[in-house]
């Protein structure tokens, strides 16, 4: 079972990937340095990506994704 605390929702608008809020600094509407094809290449854990948030330079190791959530190798959400 995938731990929900290791996930973060994202949105694709046109050809850009956004999160509603940075999990580290809480900045709103953060444009991620990813493309939709990068996300699709992670489906099923096929590829791992280190994501550095442009707002605060917090980093995550993304290990999987689906159409709604990014999955990190460590908890992102609080309890």
Secondary structure, 3 states (H helix, E strand, C coil): CCCHHHEEECEEECCEEEEEECCCCCCEEEEECCCHHHHHHHECCCCCEEEECCCCCCEEEEEEECCCEEEECCCCCCC
